[in-house]
Amino acid sequence: MMTAEEVRAFALSLPEAQEQEHWGKPSFRVGKKIFAVIQEDGLTLTVKTTAEDRMAYTTMDPLTFSIPASFSNLNYMVVQMNRIDPNELRDLLMLGWRLVAPKRLVKLMS
C-alpha cells in the first residue's frame, strides 16, 4: 500500500511534474496535463492510462480498479491505493506521466 504522501513524493520526482489543486484535490501534471489526482478520501487515486490498460485492469480486478461514470469517455481509472502493490502503483503513475509528458522528457526516462 502507498499513502497519499508517498504518491505525492513519487509523482513529484518525475521530470517537470508539478502539483496543482484540481477541484479542491491535489493533482499532478506536466504542464497543464493531469496524470494523477489524489481523491478527497486519501485512499483512492485517479490515474491517466490507455483505453486498453484501463479495460484490462478494471476487468481483472474491479475491487481495486474502477471507472467512474463521469470518466467513461476519458482514459483515467480510479485505483484503491490500499489494495495495490506499491511497485505496480508506481508503474501506473509512470505510465500516466509518460502519456502526458512531452516526448523530449519521455526520452530522458527511457
N, CA, C and O atoms as a Tinker XYZ file with bonds, in Angstrom:
   440  protein
     1  N      0.844000   -1.194000    0.000000    73     2
     2  CA     0.000000    0.000000    0.000000    64     1     3
     3  C      0.874000    1.237000    0.000000    63     2     4     5
     4  O      1.872000    1.302000    0.717000    81     3
     5  N      0.498000    2.219000   -0.805000    73     3     6
     6  CA     1.154000    3.527000   -0.788000    64     5     7
     7  C      0.199000    4.538000   -0.160000    63     6     8     9
     8  O     -1.011000    4.489000   -0.382000    81     7
     9  N      0.748000    5.433000    0.609000    73     7    10
    10  CA    -0.055000    6.507000    1.182000    64     9    11
    11  C     -0.132000    7.660000    0.187000    63    10    12    13
    12  O      0.598000    7.695000   -0.804000    81    11
    13  N     -1.014000    8.585000    0.465000    73    11    14
    14  CA    -1.134000    9.776000   -0.381000    64    13    15
    15  C      0.188000   10.543000   -0.404000    63    14    16    17
    16  O      0.573000   11.080000   -1.443000    81    15
    17  N      0.870000   10.597000    0.711000    73    15    18
    18  CA     2.159000   11.307000    0.766000    64    17    19
    19  C      3.227000   10.602000   -0.070000    63    18    20    21
    20  O      4.052000   11.259000   -0.705000    81    19
    21  N      3.214000    9.281000   -0.071000    73    19    22
    22  CA     4.168000    8.526000   -0.892000    64    21    23
    23  C      3.857000    8.710000   -2.379000    63    22    24    25
    24  O      4.770000    8.824000   -3.197000    81    23
    25  N      2.579000    8.738000   -2.723000    73    23    26
    26  CA     2.186000    9.010000   -4.114000    64    25    27
    27  C      2.668000   10.395000   -4.513000    63    26    28    29
    28  O      3.242000   10.573000   -5.587000    81    27
    29  N      2.433000   11.376000   -3.650000    73    27    30
    30  CA     2.867000   12.749000   -3.928000    64    29    31
    31  C      4.385000   12.797000   -4.157000    63    30    32    33
    32  O      4.845000   13.390000   -5.133000    81    31
    33  N      5.146000   12.186000   -3.280000    73    31    34
    34  CA     6.603000   12.208000   -3.388000    64    33    35
    35  C      7.063000   11.563000   -4.697000    63    34    36    37
    36  O      7.946000   12.091000   -5.372000    81    35
    37  N      6.470000   10.430000   -5.054000    73    35    38
    38  CA     6.869000    9.760000   -6.295000    64    37    39
    39  C      6.462000   10.586000   -7.507000    63    38    40    41
    40  O      7.266000   10.794000   -8.415000    81    39
    41  N      5.228000   11.055000   -7.527000    73    39    42
    42  CA     4.748000   11.833000   -8.674000    64    41    43
    43  C      5.616000   13.068000   -8.890000    63    42    44    45
    44  O      5.966000   13.388000  -10.027000    81    43
    45  N      5.963000   13.757000   -7.819000    73    43    46
    46  CA     6.760000   14.980000   -7.945000    64    45    47
    47  C      8.224000   14.702000   -8.265000    63    46    48    49
    48  O      8.963000   15.622000   -8.614000    81    47
    49  N      8.654000   13.444000   -8.151000    73    47    50
    50  CA    10.039000   13.102000   -8.515000    64    49    51
    51  C     10.195000   12.945000  -10.027000    63    50    52    53
    52  O     11.317000   12.885000  -10.530000    81    51
    53  N      9.092000   12.880000  -10.747000    73    51    54
    54  CA     9.142000   12.715000  -12.197000    64    53    55
    55  C      9.474000   14.061000  -12.852000    63    54    56    57
    56  O      9.034000   15.103000  -12.366000    81    55
    57  N     10.236000   14.053000  -13.936000    73    55    58
    58  CA    10.675000   15.311000  -14.559000    64    57    59
    59  C      9.515000   16.256000  -14.898000    63    58    60    61
    60  O      8.533000   15.876000  -15.536000    81    59
    61  N      9.673000   17.481000  -14.449000    73    59    62
    62  CA     8.740000   18.584000  -14.705000    64    61    63
    63  C      7.342000   18.373000  -14.148000    63    62    64    65
    64  O      6.419000   19.103000  -14.508000    81    63
    65  N      7.170000   17.388000  -13.278000    73    63    66
    66  CA     5.868000   17.181000  -12.636000    64    65    67
    67  C      5.643000   18.271000  -11.605000    63    66    68    69
    68  O      6.560000   18.684000  -10.895000    81    67
    69  N      4.403000   18.725000  -11.540000    73    67    70
    70  CA     4.020000   19.763000  -10.588000    64    69    71
    71  C      2.722000   19.360000   -9.920000    63    70    72    73
    72  O      1.923000   18.606000  -10.476000    81    71
    73  N      2.527000   19.874000   -8.718000    73    71    74
    74  CA     1.266000   19.658000   -8.014000    64    73    75
    75  C      0.431000   20.923000   -8.139000    63    74    76    77
    76  O      0.928000   22.036000   -7.968000    81    75
    77  N     -0.844000   20.729000   -8.439000    73    75    78
    78  CA    -1.759000   21.855000   -8.549000    64    77    79
    79  C     -3.139000   21.399000   -8.107000    63    78    80    81
    80  O     -3.541000   20.270000   -8.389000    81    79
    81  N     -3.863000   22.262000   -7.419000    73    79    82
    82  CA    -5.203000   21.922000   -6.970000    64    81    83
    83  C     -6.129000   21.738000   -8.169000    63    82    84    85
    84  O     -6.077000   22.496000   -9.137000    81    83
    85  N     -6.971000   20.719000   -8.080000    73    83    86
    86  CA    -7.961000   20.432000   -9.116000    64    85    87
    87  C     -9.271000   20.108000   -8.413000    63    86    88    89
    88  O     -9.423000   19.023000   -7.852000    81    87
    89  N    -10.209000   21.034000   -8.439000    73    87    90
    90  CA   -11.485000   20.867000   -7.744000    64    89    91
    91  C    -11.280000   20.530000   -6.255000    63    90    92    93
    92  O    -11.978000   19.686000   -5.695000    81    91
    93  N    -10.314000   21.204000   -5.638000    73    91    94
    94  CA   -10.056000   21.023000   -4.215000    64    93    95
    95  C     -9.207000   19.815000   -3.864000    63    94    96    97
    96  O     -9.020000   19.512000   -2.686000    81    95
    97  N     -8.690000   19.123000   -4.871000    73    95    98
    98  CA    -7.872000   17.930000   -4.639000    64    97    99
    99  C     -6.502000   18.128000   -5.273000    63    98   100   101
   100  O     -6.378000   18.853000   -6.260000    81    99
   101  N     -5.467000   17.491000   -4.716000    73    99   102
   102  CA    -4.140000   17.609000   -5.318000    64   101   103
   103  C     -4.051000   16.814000   -6.622000    63   102   104   105
   104  O     -4.348000   15.620000   -6.664000    81   103
   105  N     -3.638000   17.506000   -7.679000    73   103   106
   106  CA    -3.413000   16.821000   -8.952000    64   105   107
   107  C     -1.948000   16.958000   -9.314000    63   106   108   109
   108  O     -1.260000   17.876000   -8.868000    81   107
   109  N     -1.490000   16.036000  -10.123000    73   107   110
   110  CA    -0.095000   16.022000  -10.572000    64   109   111
   111  C     -0.112000   16.123000  -12.085000    63   110   112   113
   112  O     -0.831000   15.392000  -12.767000    81   111
   113  N      0.697000   17.045000  -12.597000    73   111   114
   114  CA     0.641000   17.403000  -14.004000    64   113   115
   115  C      2.024000   17.601000  -14.578000    63   114   116   117
   116  O      3.010000   17.788000  -13.866000    81   115
   117  N      2.051000   17.552000  -15.885000    73   115   118
   118  CA     3.186000   18.039000  -16.651000    64   117   119
   119  C      2.585000   19.121000  -17.529000    63   118   120   121
   120  O      1.742000   18.846000  -18.383000    81   119
   121  N      3.024000   20.355000  -17.310000    73   119   122
   122  CA     2.360000   21.466000  -17.976000    64   121   123
   123  C      0.936000   21.542000  -17.459000    63   122   124   125
   124  O      0.708000   21.588000  -16.250000    81   123
   125  N     -0.012000   21.555000  -18.368000    73   123   126
   126  CA    -1.420000   21.632000  -17.978000    64   125   127
   127  C     -2.110000   20.275000  -18.002000    63   126   128   129
   128  O     -3.305000   20.184000  -17.721000    81   127
   129  N     -1.374000   19.223000  -18.333000    73   127   130
   130  CA    -1.968000   17.893000  -18.498000    64   129   131
   131  C     -1.856000   17.075000  -17.217000    63   130   132   133
   132  O     -0.762000   16.893000  -16.682000    81   131
   133  N     -2.979000   16.589000  -16.733000    73   131   134
   134  CA    -3.059000   15.832000  -15.482000    64   133   135
   135  C     -2.733000   14.359000  -15.720000    63   134   136   137
   136  O     -3.247000   13.742000  -16.653000    81   135
   137  N     -1.866000   13.799000  -14.857000    73   135   138
   138  CA    -1.626000   12.356000  -14.925000    64   137   139
   139  C     -2.105000   11.621000  -13.676000    63   138   140   141
   140  O     -2.194000   10.393000  -13.693000    81   139
   141  N     -2.415000   12.331000  -12.599000    73   139   142
   142  CA    -2.947000   11.677000  -11.398000    64   141   143
   143  C     -3.611000   12.707000  -10.487000    63   142   144   145
   144  O     -3.213000   13.871000  -10.448000    81   143
   145  N     -4.631000   12.256000   -9.756000    73   143   146
   146  CA    -5.332000   13.093000   -8.779000    64   145   147
   147  C     -5.602000   12.253000   -7.543000    63   146   148   149
   148  O     -6.204000   11.183000   -7.632000    81   147
   149  N     -5.156000   12.737000   -6.387000    73   147   150
   150  CA    -5.483000   12.076000   -5.121000    64   149   151
   151  C     -6.882000   12.525000   -4.737000    63   150   152   153
   152  O     -7.163000   13.721000   -4.667000    81   151
   153  N     -7.759000   11.559000   -4.488000    73   151   154
   154  CA    -9.141000   11.889000   -4.166000    64   153   155
   155  C     -9.274000   12.317000   -2.701000    63   154   156   157
   156  O     -8.383000   12.093000   -1.883000    81   155
   157  N    -10.406000   12.936000   -2.404000    73   155   158
   158  CA   -10.641000   13.512000   -1.073000    64   157   159
   159  C    -10.485000   12.518000    0.059000    63   158   160   161
   160  O    -10.093000   12.899000    1.162000    81   159
   161  N    -10.785000   11.249000   -0.190000    73   159   162
   162  CA   -10.697000   10.248000    0.882000    64   161   163
   163  C     -9.254000    9.878000    1.224000    63   162   164   165
   164  O     -9.009000    9.236000    2.245000    81   163
   165  N     -8.294000   10.275000    0.378000    73   163   166
   166  CA    -6.893000    9.963000    0.622000    64   165   167
   167  C     -6.534000    8.499000    0.397000    63   166   168   169
   168  O     -5.390000    8.099000    0.610000    81   167
   169  N     -7.504000    7.703000   -0.030000    73   167   170
   170  CA    -7.281000    6.275000   -0.253000    64   169   171
   171  C     -7.404000    5.872000   -1.710000    63   170   172   173
   172  O     -7.013000    4.769000   -2.093000    81   171
   173  N     -7.946000    6.765000   -2.517000    73   171   174
   174  CA    -8.115000    6.470000   -3.932000    64   173   175
   175  C     -7.376000    7.496000   -4.776000    63   174   176   177
   176  O     -7.209000    8.656000   -4.399000    81   175
   177  N     -6.943000    7.018000   -5.928000    73   175   178
   178  CA    -6.151000    7.824000   -6.841000    64   177   179
   179  C     -6.729000    7.665000   -8.236000    63   178   180   181
   180  O     -6.956000    6.545000   -8.694000    81   179
   181  N     -6.963000    8.765000   -8.902000    73   179   182
   182  CA    -7.355000    8.717000  -10.307000    64   181   183
   183  C     -6.078000    8.871000  -11.112000    63   182   184   185
   184  O     -5.294000    9.791000  -10.878000    81   183
   185  N     -5.871000    7.969000  -12.060000    73   183   186
   186  CA    -4.614000    7.970000  -12.815000    64   185   187
   187  C     -4.891000    7.841000  -14.312000    63   186   188   189
   188  O     -5.786000    7.107000  -14.730000    81   187
   189  N     -4.113000    8.562000  -15.106000    73   187   190
   190  CA    -4.202000    8.513000  -16.567000    64   189   191
   191  C     -3.678000    7.160000  -17.036000    63   190   192   193
   192  O     -2.694000    6.644000  -16.507000    81   191
   193  N     -4.348000    6.597000  -18.034000    73   191   194
   194  CA    -3.934000    5.304000  -18.575000    64   193   195
   195  C     -4.349000    5.234000  -20.035000    63   194   196   197
   196  O     -4.852000    6.211000  -20.590000    81   195
   197  N     -4.145000    4.107000  -20.641000    73   195   198
   198  CA    -4.627000    3.898000  -22.005000    64   197   199
   199  C     -5.984000    3.195000  -21.930000    63   198   200   201
   200  O     -6.323000    2.600000  -20.907000    81   199
   201  N     -6.743000    3.266000  -22.996000    73   199   202
   202  CA    -8.039000    2.587000  -23.028000    64   201   203
   203  C     -7.869000    1.084000  -22.836000    63   202   204   205
   204  O     -8.659000    0.441000  -22.145000    81   203
   205  N     -6.827000    0.533000  -23.456000    73   203   206
   206  CA    -6.590000   -0.914000  -23.364000    64   205   207
   207  C     -6.223000   -1.326000  -21.945000    63   206   208   209
   208  O     -6.761000   -2.303000  -21.423000    81   207
   209  N     -5.310000   -0.586000  -21.317000    73   207   210
   210  CA    -4.915000   -0.918000  -19.946000    64   209   211
   211  C     -6.080000   -0.736000  -18.983000    63   210   212   213
   212  O     -6.271000   -1.547000  -18.076000    81   211
   213  N     -6.850000    0.315000  -19.175000    73   211   214
   214  CA    -7.996000    0.554000  -18.297000    64   213   215
   215  C     -8.969000   -0.611000  -18.364000    63   214   216   217
   216  O     -9.456000   -1.082000  -17.336000    81   215
   217  N     -9.249000   -1.069000  -19.563000    73   215   218
   218  CA   -10.164000   -2.204000  -19.726000    64   217   219
   219  C     -9.591000   -3.456000  -19.061000    63   218   220   221
   220  O    -10.315000   -4.182000  -18.380000    81   219
   221  N     -8.306000   -3.709000  -19.253000    73   219   222
   222  CA    -7.684000   -4.900000  -18.667000    64   221   223
   223  C     -7.706000   -4.843000  -17.138000    63   222   224   225
   224  O     -8.120000   -5.805000  -16.491000    81   223
   225  N     -7.271000   -3.737000  -16.564000    73   223   226
   226  CA    -7.215000   -3.628000  -15.105000    64   225   227
   227  C     -8.605000   -3.727000  -14.478000    63   226   228   229
   228  O     -8.807000   -4.468000  -13.516000    81   227
   229  N     -9.557000   -2.981000  -15.025000    73   227   230
   230  CA   -10.893000   -2.967000  -14.413000    64   229   231
   231  C    -11.617000   -4.292000  -14.592000    63   230   232   233
   232  O    -12.490000   -4.633000  -13.794000    81   231
   233  N    -11.266000   -5.036000  -15.623000    73   231   234
   234  CA   -11.864000   -6.353000  -15.827000    64   233   235
   235  C    -11.234000   -7.383000  -14.895000    63   234   236   237
   236  O    -11.940000   -8.204000  -14.308000    81   235
   237  N     -9.905000   -7.344000  -14.755000    73   235   238
   238  CA    -9.192000   -8.326000  -13.920000    64   237   239
   239  C     -9.458000   -8.151000  -12.434000    63   238   240   241
   240  O     -9.565000   -9.136000  -11.703000    81   239
   241  N     -9.568000   -6.899000  -11.975000    73   239   242
   242  CA    -9.695000   -6.653000  -10.541000    64   241   243
   243  C    -10.591000   -5.439000  -10.282000    63   242   244   245
   244  O    -10.089000   -4.362000   -9.962000    81   243
   245  N    -11.910000   -5.600000  -10.415000    73   243   246
   246  CA   -12.817000   -4.460000  -10.253000    64   245   247
   247  C    -12.917000   -3.926000   -8.824000    63   246   248   249
   248  O    -13.474000   -2.848000   -8.616000    81   247
   249  N    -12.397000   -4.644000   -7.848000    73   247   250
   250  CA   -12.378000   -4.119000   -6.478000    64   249   251
   251  C    -11.249000   -3.109000   -6.286000    63   250   252   253
   252  O    -11.330000   -2.231000   -5.426000    81   251
   253  N    -10.213000   -3.238000   -7.082000    73   251   254
   254  CA    -9.059000   -2.342000   -6.978000    64   253   255
   255  C     -9.117000   -1.221000   -8.009000    63   254   256   257
   256  O     -8.691000   -0.100000   -7.733000    81   255
   257  N     -9.641000   -1.518000   -9.192000    73   255   258
   258  CA    -9.649000   -0.569000  -10.309000    64   257   259
   259  C    -11.077000   -0.353000  -10.791000    63   258   260   261
   260  O    -11.830000   -1.310000  -10.970000    81   259
   261  N    -11.446000    0.906000  -11.000000    73   259   262
   262  CA   -12.800000    1.189000  -11.464000    64   261   263
   263  C    -12.807000    2.415000  -12.371000    63   262   264   265
   264  O    -11.842000    3.176000  -12.441000    81   263
   265  N    -13.930000    2.575000  -13.057000    73   263   266
   266  CA   -14.129000    3.720000  -13.945000    64   265   267
   267  C    -15.391000    4.439000  -13.485000    63   266   268   269
   268  O    -16.491000    3.905000  -13.623000    81   267
   269  N    -15.247000    5.636000  -12.943000    73   267   270
   270  CA   -16.455000    6.372000  -12.559000    64   269   271
   271  C    -17.229000    6.784000  -13.815000    63   270   272   273
   272  O    -16.635000    7.000000  -14.871000    81   271
   273  N    -18.543000    6.889000  -13.697000    73   271   274
   274  CA   -19.384000    7.239000  -14.845000    64   273   275
   275  C    -18.927000    8.535000  -15.507000    63   274   276   277
   276  O    -18.980000    8.665000  -16.730000    81   275
   277  N    -18.480000    9.488000  -14.703000    73   275   278
   278  CA   -18.061000   10.780000  -15.266000    64   277   279
   279  C    -16.763000   10.673000  -16.072000    63   278   280   281
   280  O    -16.391000   11.621000  -16.764000    81   279
   281  N    -16.077000    9.544000  -15.992000    73   279   282
   282  CA   -14.823000    9.342000  -16.715000    64   281   283
   283  C    -14.979000    8.334000  -17.852000    63   282   284   285
   284  O    -13.979000    7.880000  -18.408000    81   283
   285  N    -16.205000    7.980000  -18.204000    73   283   286
   286  CA   -16.408000    6.917000  -19.183000    64   285   287
   287  C    -15.782000    7.228000  -20.544000    63   286   288   289
   288  O    -15.394000    6.308000  -21.264000    81   287
   289  N    -15.678000    8.491000  -20.904000    73   287   290
   290  CA   -15.079000    8.866000  -22.189000    64   289   291
   291  C    -13.624000    9.302000  -22.063000    63   290   292   293
   292  O    -13.006000    9.684000  -23.057000    81   291
   293  N    -13.075000    9.252000  -20.867000    73   291   294
   294  CA   -11.692000    9.676000  -20.624000    64   293   295
   295  C    -10.858000    8.468000  -20.231000    63   294   296   297
   296  O    -11.374000    7.539000  -19.610000    81   295
   297  N     -9.605000    8.466000  -20.574000    73   295   298
   298  CA    -8.728000    7.335000  -20.241000    64   297   299
   299  C     -8.080000    7.529000  -18.868000    63   298   300   301
   300  O     -6.862000    7.648000  -18.743000    81   299
   301  N     -8.928000    7.557000  -17.854000    73   299   302
   302  CA    -8.496000    7.598000  -16.461000    64   301   303
   303  C     -9.209000    6.471000  -15.742000    63   302   304   305
   304  O    -10.304000    6.065000  -16.129000    81   303
   305  N     -8.574000    5.967000  -14.685000    73   303   306
   306  CA    -9.245000    4.988000  -13.830000    64   305   307
   307  C     -8.928000    5.327000  -12.382000    63   306   308   309
   308  O     -7.949000    6.010000  -12.079000    81   307
   309  N     -9.778000    4.832000  -11.502000    73   307   310
   310  CA    -9.607000    5.027000  -10.067000    64   309   311
   311  C     -8.957000    3.782000   -9.490000    63   310   312   313
   312  O     -9.366000    2.659000   -9.784000    81   311
   313  N     -7.938000    3.996000   -8.666000    73   311   314
   314  CA    -7.192000    2.905000   -8.042000    64   313   315
   315  C     -7.366000    2.996000   -6.525000    63   314   316   317
   316  O     -7.180000    4.060000   -5.934000    81   315
   317  N     -7.720000    1.886000   -5.909000    73   315   318
   318  CA    -7.779000    1.800000   -4.445000    64   317   319
   319  C     -6.343000    1.584000   -3.954000    63   318   320   321
   320  O     -5.796000    0.491000   -4.096000    81   319
   321  N     -5.738000    2.617000   -3.383000    73   319   322
   322  CA    -4.316000    2.556000   -3.023000    64   321   323
   323  C     -4.022000    1.509000   -1.949000    63   322   324   325
   324  O     -2.892000    1.029000   -1.853000    81   323
   325  N     -5.015000    1.149000   -1.145000    73   323   326
   326  CA    -4.782000    0.154000   -0.093000    64   325   327
   327  C     -4.871000   -1.281000   -0.614000    63   326   328   329
   328  O     -4.651000   -2.228000    0.141000    81   327
   329  N     -5.192000   -1.446000   -1.900000    73   327   330
   330  CA    -5.347000   -2.781000   -2.470000    64   329   331
   331  C     -4.317000   -3.105000   -3.545000    63   330   332   333
   332  O     -4.410000   -4.150000   -4.188000    81   331
   333  N     -3.345000   -2.234000   -3.749000    73   331   334
   334  CA    -2.402000   -2.417000   -4.857000    64   333   335
   335  C     -0.968000   -2.432000   -4.337000    63   334   336   337
   336  O     -0.623000   -1.725000   -3.390000    81   335
   337  N     -0.151000   -3.245000   -4.973000    73   335   338
   338  CA     1.266000   -3.303000   -4.637000    64   337   339
   339  C      1.915000   -1.954000   -4.971000    63   338   340   341
   340  O      1.657000   -1.405000   -6.042000    81   339
   341  N      2.743000   -1.415000   -4.087000    73   339   342
   342  CA     3.376000   -0.114000   -4.346000    64   341   343
   343  C      4.148000   -0.051000   -5.665000    63   342   344   345
   344  O      4.131000    0.980000   -6.338000    81   343
   345  N      4.818000   -1.127000   -6.037000    73   343   346
   346  CA     5.568000   -1.115000   -7.302000    64   345   347
   347  C      4.628000   -1.013000   -8.502000    63   346   348   349
   348  O      4.929000   -0.325000   -9.478000    81   347
   349  N      3.497000   -1.695000   -8.425000    73   347   350
   350  CA     2.521000   -1.613000   -9.513000    64   349   351
   351  C      1.931000   -0.205000   -9.597000    63   350   352   353
   352  O      1.704000    0.310000  -10.692000    81   351
   353  N      1.687000    0.410000   -8.457000    73   351   354
   354  CA     1.152000    1.771000   -8.454000    64   353   355
   355  C      2.181000    2.751000   -9.020000    63   354   356   357
   356  O      1.823000    3.661000   -9.769000    81   355
   357  N      3.443000    2.571000   -8.671000    73   355   358
   358  CA     4.489000    3.419000   -9.256000    64   357   359
   359  C      4.530000    3.257000  -10.778000    63   358   360   361
   360  O      4.689000    4.234000  -11.510000    81   359
   361  N      4.385000    2.008000  -11.246000    73   359   362
   362  CA     4.361000    1.761000  -12.695000    64   361   363
   363  C      3.181000    2.478000  -13.347000    63   362   364   365
   364  O      3.326000    3.038000  -14.434000    81   363
   365  N      2.023000    2.469000  -12.701000    73   363   366
   366  CA     0.856000    3.153000  -13.254000    64   365   367
   367  C      1.055000    4.669000  -13.266000    63   366   368   369
   368  O      0.658000    5.343000  -14.217000    81   367
   369  N      1.663000    5.195000  -12.218000    73   367   370
   370  CA     1.962000    6.634000  -12.198000    64   369   371
   371  C      2.946000    7.000000  -13.299000    63   370   372   373
   372  O      2.798000    8.026000  -13.963000    81   371
   373  N      3.954000    6.149000  -13.488000    73   371   374
   374  CA     4.937000    6.390000  -14.550000    64   373   375
   375  C      4.255000    6.348000  -15.917000    63   374   376   377
   376  O      4.542000    7.185000  -16.772000    81   375
   377  N      3.365000    5.395000  -16.131000    73   375   378
   378  CA     2.635000    5.318000  -17.395000    64   377   379
   379  C      1.810000    6.587000  -17.602000    63   378   380   381
   380  O      1.834000    7.177000  -18.682000    81   379
   381  N      1.087000    7.001000  -16.574000    73   379   382
   382  CA     0.291000    8.223000  -16.674000    64   381   383
   383  C      1.157000    9.418000  -17.021000    63   382   384   385
   384  O      0.793000   10.233000  -17.869000    81   383
   385  N      2.305000    9.522000  -16.366000    73   383   386
   386  CA     3.235000   10.618000  -16.650000    64   385   387
   387  C      3.699000   10.550000  -18.109000    63   386   388   389
   388  O      3.704000   11.565000  -18.805000    81   387
   389  N      4.084000    9.369000  -18.565000    73   387   390
   390  CA     4.548000    9.206000  -19.953000    64   389   391
   391  C      3.481000    9.610000  -20.970000    63   390   392   393
   392  O      3.803000   10.129000  -22.039000    81   391
   393  N      2.225000    9.376000  -20.639000    73   391   394
   394  CA     1.133000    9.686000  -21.564000    64   393   395
   395  C      0.897000   11.188000  -21.720000    63   394   396   397
   396  O      0.362000   11.629000  -22.737000    81   395
   397  N      1.293000   11.971000  -20.719000    73   395   398
   398  CA     1.053000   13.422000  -20.804000    64   397   399
   399  C      2.327000   14.238000  -21.015000    63   398   400   401
   400  O      2.254000   15.398000  -21.422000    81   399
   401  N      3.476000   13.658000  -20.747000    73   399   402
   402  CA     4.742000   14.385000  -20.843000    64   401   403
   403  C      5.150000   14.579000  -22.305000    63   402   404   405
   404  O      4.829000   13.753000  -23.160000    81   403
   405  N      5.853000   15.668000  -22.581000    73   403   406
   406  CA     6.395000   15.848000  -23.928000    64   405   407
   407  C      7.394000   14.738000  -24.269000    63   406   408   409
   408  O      8.058000   14.194000  -23.387000    81   407
   409  N      7.485000   14.421000  -25.523000    73   407   410
   410  CA     8.373000   13.331000  -25.973000    64   409   411
   411  C      9.814000   13.534000  -25.537000    63   410   412   413
   412  O     10.518000   12.564000  -25.256000    81   411
   413  N     10.259000   14.779000  -25.478000    73   411   414
   414  CA    11.654000   15.047000  -25.075000    64   413   415
   415  C     11.890000   14.585000  -23.633000    63   414   416   417
   416  O     12.982000   14.118000  -23.308000    81   415
   417  N     10.881000   14.711000  -22.769000    73   415   418
   418  CA    11.027000   14.237000  -21.383000    64   417   419
   419  C     10.948000   12.717000  -21.306000    63   418   420   421
   420  O     11.696000   12.082000  -20.564000    81   419
   421  N     10.043000   12.151000  -22.073000    73   419   422
   422  CA     9.890000   10.692000  -22.069000    64   421   423
   423  C     11.205000   10.041000  -22.497000    63   422   424   425
   424  O     11.591000    9.013000  -21.940000    81   423
   425  N     11.889000   10.616000  -23.467000    73   423   426
   426  CA    13.177000   10.083000  -23.908000    64   425   427
   427  C     14.197000   10.082000  -22.788000    63   426   428   429
   428  O     15.024000    9.174000  -22.706000    81   427
   429  N     14.153000   11.086000  -21.923000    73   427   430
   430  CA    15.087000   11.156000  -20.799000    64   429   431
   431  C     14.906000    9.984000  -19.826000    63   430   432   433
   432  O     15.853000    9.555000  -19.167000    81   431
   433  N     13.682000    9.483000  -19.753000    73   431   434
   434  CA    13.370000    8.420000  -18.800000    64   433   435
   435  C     13.475000    7.028000  -19.416000    63   434   436   437
   436  O     13.219000    6.031000  -18.740000    81   435
   437  N     13.846000    6.953000  -20.678000    73   435   438
   438  CA    13.939000    5.631000  -21.356000    64   437   439
   439  C     15.203000    4.912000  -21.002000    63   438   440
   440  O     15.436000    3.802000  -21.480000    81   439
